[in-house]
Amino acid sequence: MQCDLAELEQDMEYAEKEYERQGDHQRNVLDNIREEIEALDRLLRADRLDRKRMQISVKLIRQMVMQEL
């Protein structure tokens, strides 16, 4: 019984750490996407459209999203 409790505590500790790691990862990904969207927004508001840079931003956003799916 005591062994089961110790194993359960270890499992819970691992699950908590994994949950935190996943949360940190998701925050990081979303921050990266937000930064790229802000860059894309600046490009859209510029006097001249830099289509090449816009395509790069869209490609980067797409890659980040696809890696998470």
Contacts in CASP RR format, 6 or more apart in sequence:
PFRMAT RR
TARGET T0000
AUTHOR 0000-0000-0000
METHOD contacts of the structure
MODEL  1
MQCDLAELEQDMEYAEKEYERQGDHQRNVLDNIREEIEALDRLLRADRLD
RKRMQISVKLIRQMVMQEL
26 68 0 8 1.000
29 64 0 8 1.000
29 67 0 8 1.000
29 68 0 8 1.000
32 64 0 8 1.000
33 61 0 8 1.000
33 64 0 8 1.000
33 65 0 8 1.000
36 57 0 8 1.000
36 60 0 8 1.000
36 61 0 8 1.000
36 64 0 8 1.000
37 57 0 8 1.000
37 61 0 8 1.000
39 57 0 8 1.000
40 54 0 8 1.000
40 57 0 8 1.000
40 58 0 8 1.000
40 61 0 8 1.000
43 49 0 8 1.000
43 50 0 8 1.000
43 53 0 8 1.000
43 54 0 8 1.000
43 57 0 8 1.000
44 54 0 8 1.000
END
